[in-house]
Amino acid sequence: MVAVAYAFSLLTVTLKCQVSILAAQLCSSLKEKEESW
C-alpha cells in the first residue's frame, strides 16, 4: 500500500511539473505574439 501511495504522489508531482512547464511555454508564446503585433 505504501508503494501505491508513493507512486501516486510521484505521478502527481510529475503532472504538476509538466503543467507548469506548459503554462510557462504558453505565456512566453503569447508574449511573443503580442510583441510581433
FENHURA-V595112 format. One line per field, one symbol per residue. ss: DSSP state (~ for helix, > for strand, _ for the rest). psi: psi as a letter, one per 30 degrees, with the letter a starting at -180 (. if undefined). A space follows every 10 residues. Layout:
ss=???
psi=???
This chain:
ss=_~~~~~~~~~ ~~~~~~~~~~ ~~~~~~~~~~ ~~~~~~_
psi=eeeeeeeeee eeeeeeeeee eeeeeeeeee eeeeee.
